Amino acid sequence: MRTRLGFLGVGKMGSSILNGIVNSNLYQKEAILLYDANETIREKLKEKGYRVAKDEKEVVCECDYVLLAIKPQMLSEVLTKISECQHQPLYISIAAGISISYLQRICGKVKVVRAMPNTPAFISQAATAITKSKEVDEESFEDVKKIFSSIGIVREIAENFMDEIVPLNGSMPAYLYYFVQAFIEHAVKNNIDYEVSRDLACQAIIGSTNMILTTDKPIDQLINDVCSPKGTTLAGLEVLKKRDFQKIIGEACDACVNRAKELGQLKP
Ligand SMILES: NC(=O)c1ccc[n+]([C@@H]2O[C@H](COP(=O)([O-])OP(=O)(O)OC[C@H]3O[C@@H](n4cnc5c(N)ncnc54)[C@H](OP(=O)(O)O)[C@@H]3O)[C@@H](O)[C@H]2O)c1
């Protein structure tokens, strides 16, 4: 890539994306300029050989594309500061709930790509939903899609679904870790070794999700294939159904989407 890429915020998500991009060789370290408000993070980045800017404005002035990886609550203050820069790059915002129009209310009609990735970006296995403002030309949009493709899969969606998508990919890792943790804890309580439990549970999830992706079978049929009549799986599944597991998941997703919408209501 010939473009210069900047990061504002190199916390959990920013560092996951950075790690994925550099490992995939899409950008060399020299083509990336970083800034994080946290001094310890800045020092660690320097130790790793990254270029670190003195402030947010330096990143904005020097870069063609700037990834905004800071908390939604802090965005308005940062945007106000960088909106003063004469050169306005293409902004890539990953802030949950923050709309393109929110950014443009502060920075003017800048080019914005809104994306929702997830932390498996760290190992180049992210799932990213992406959309763009009408100011972004196709070539630049392809460049940004390449950035996210270098760290996993990318799916383009309409902006009005960007809040609804959050439980499905942005937040999904946390829900899945919580789910797997419950199974591992049960196994460990039954005196099965932690590492054995972890490896078997994780591979069961990898294998099962790959079955969904690679066979033509509907999910209901895949469930039925595991459940022999009066068998072990069915006994457990009946407990999940009795407790209305799907309704609980639906409520968790609603809460996640509602929180994204609340963040979107923050005053610019
Ligand atoms: N975490 C996820 O799984 C996930 C998934 C999808 C999208 N996102 C989105 O990604 C964004 C970042 O989330 P995160 O979890 O990575 O948060 P985080 O770990 O708190 O990272 C944000 C970093 O930005 C720094 N920062 C604050 N103000 C700054 C400024 N003016 N300039 C440069 N850096 C600044 C923070 O420093 P201080 O700590 O000193 O304030 C912190 O190091 C959020 O908008 C979130 O909605 C996160």
The ligand as an SDF file (V2000), in Angstrom:
LIG
                    3D

 48 52  0  0  0  0  0  0  0  0999 V2000
  -12.7800   -3.8340   22.3580 N   0  0  0  0  0  0  0  0  0  0  0  0
  -13.4920   -4.3980   21.3830 C   0  0  0  0  0  0  0  0  0  0  0  0
  -13.6860   -5.6150   21.3440 O   0  0  0  0  0  0  0  0  0  0  0  0
  -14.0580   -3.5430   20.2770 C   0  0  0  0  0  0  0  0  0  0  0  0
  -14.6770   -4.1580   19.1720 C   0  0  0  0  0  0  0  0  0  0  0  0
  -15.1470   -3.3410   18.1270 C   0  0  0  0  0  0  0  0  0  0  0  0
  -15.0320   -1.9630   18.2090 C   0  0  0  0  0  0  0  0  0  0  0  0
  -14.4610   -1.4190   19.3140 N   0  0  0  0  0  0  0  0  0  0  0  0
  -14.3360    0.0560   19.3740 C   0  0  0  0  0  0  0  0  0  0  0  0
  -12.9500    0.3570   19.3910 O   0  0  0  0  0  0  0  0  0  0  0  0
  -12.7550    1.5800   20.0760 C   0  0  0  0  0  0  0  0  0  0  0  0
  -11.6240    1.3870   21.0670 C   0  0  0  0  0  0  0  0  0  0  0  0
  -12.0140    0.4240   22.0280 O   0  0  0  0  0  0  0  0  0  0  0  0
  -10.9300   -0.3220   22.8980 P   0  0  0  0  0  0  0  0  0  0  0  0
  -11.6330   -1.4570   23.5410 O   0  0  0  0  0  0  0  0  0  0  0  0
   -9.6970   -0.5740   22.0980 O   0  0  0  0  0  0  0  0  0  0  0  0
  -10.6310    0.8130   23.9970 O   0  0  0  0  0  0  0  0  0  0  0  0
   -9.2810    1.0210   24.8500 P   0  0  0  0  0  0  0  0  0  0  0  0
   -8.6170   -0.2810   25.0850 O   0  0  0  0  0  0  0  0  0  0  0  0
   -9.6700    1.8770   25.9990 O   0  0  0  0  0  0  0  0  0  0  0  0
   -8.3370    1.8460   23.8520 O   0  0  0  0  0  0  0  0  0  0  0  0
   -8.5110    3.1990   23.5500 C   0  0  0  0  0  0  0  0  0  0  0  0
   -7.1510    3.8730   23.6580 C   0  0  0  0  0  0  0  0  0  0  0  0
   -7.2680    5.1980   23.1430 O   0  0  0  0  0  0  0  0  0  0  0  0
   -6.5410    6.0490   24.0140 C   0  0  0  0  0  0  0  0  0  0  0  0
   -6.9770    7.4290   23.8330 N   0  0  0  0  0  0  0  0  0  0  0  0
   -7.8680    8.1690   24.5410 C   0  0  0  0  0  0  0  0  0  0  0  0
   -7.9260    9.4230   24.0740 N   0  0  0  0  0  0  0  0  0  0  0  0
   -7.0590    9.4870   23.0240 C   0  0  0  0  0  0  0  0  0  0  0  0
   -6.6540   10.5020   22.1330 C   0  0  0  0  0  0  0  0  0  0  0  0
   -7.1450   11.7510   22.2320 N   0  0  0  0  0  0  0  0  0  0  0  0
   -5.7570   10.2100   21.1610 N   0  0  0  0  0  0  0  0  0  0  0  0
   -5.2130    8.9820   21.0750 C   0  0  0  0  0  0  0  0  0  0  0  0
   -5.5380    7.9620   21.9300 N   0  0  0  0  0  0  0  0  0  0  0  0
   -6.4470    8.2230   22.8730 C   0  0  0  0  0  0  0  0  0  0  0  0
   -6.8260    5.4880   25.3810 C   0  0  0  0  0  0  0  0  0  0  0  0
   -5.9140    5.9900   26.3240 O   0  0  0  0  0  0  0  0  0  0  0  0
   -6.4470    6.1850   27.8540 P   0  0  0  0  0  0  0  0  0  0  0  0
   -6.7370    4.8150   28.3610 O   0  0  0  0  0  0  0  0  0  0  0  0
   -5.2990    6.8620   28.5390 O   0  0  0  0  0  0  0  0  0  0  0  0
   -7.6740    7.0500   27.7820 O   0  0  0  0  0  0  0  0  0  0  0  0
   -6.6480    3.9960   25.1080 C   0  0  0  0  0  0  0  0  0  0  0  0
   -5.3050    3.5950   25.1940 O   0  0  0  0  0  0  0  0  0  0  0  0
  -14.0760    1.9520   20.7330 C   0  0  0  0  0  0  0  0  0  0  0  0
  -14.6620    3.0090   20.0180 O   0  0  0  0  0  0  0  0  0  0  0  0
  -14.9030    0.6960   20.6410 C   0  0  0  0  0  0  0  0  0  0  0  0
  -16.2840    0.9930   20.4670 O   0  0  0  0  0  0  0  0  0  0  0  0
  -13.9510   -2.1630   20.3320 C   0  0  0  0  0  0  0  0  0  0  0  0
  1  2  1  0
  2  3  2  0
  2  4  1  0
  4  5  1  0
  4 48  2  0
  5  6  2  0
  6  7  1  0
  7  8  2  0
  8  9  1  0
  8 48  1  0
  9 10  1  0
  9 46  1  0
 10 11  1  0
 11 12  1  0
 11 44  1  0
 12 13  1  0
 13 14  1  0
 14 15  2  0
 14 16  1  0
 14 17  1  0
 17 18  1  0
 18 19  2  0
 18 20  1  0
 18 21  1  0
 21 22  1  0
 22 23  1  0
 23 24  1  0
 23 42  1  0
 24 25  1  0
 25 26  1  0
 25 36  1  0
 26 27  1  0
 26 35  1  0
 27 28  2  0
 28 29  1  0
 29 30  1  0
 29 35  2  0
 30 31  1  0
 30 32  2  0
 32 33  1  0
 33 34  2  0
 34 35  1  0
 36 37  1  0
 36 42  1  0
 37 38  1  0
 38 39  2  0
 38 40  1  0
 38 41  1  0
 42 43  1  0
 44 45  1  0
 44 46  1  0
 46 47  1  0
M  CHG  2   8   1  16  -1
M  END
$$$$
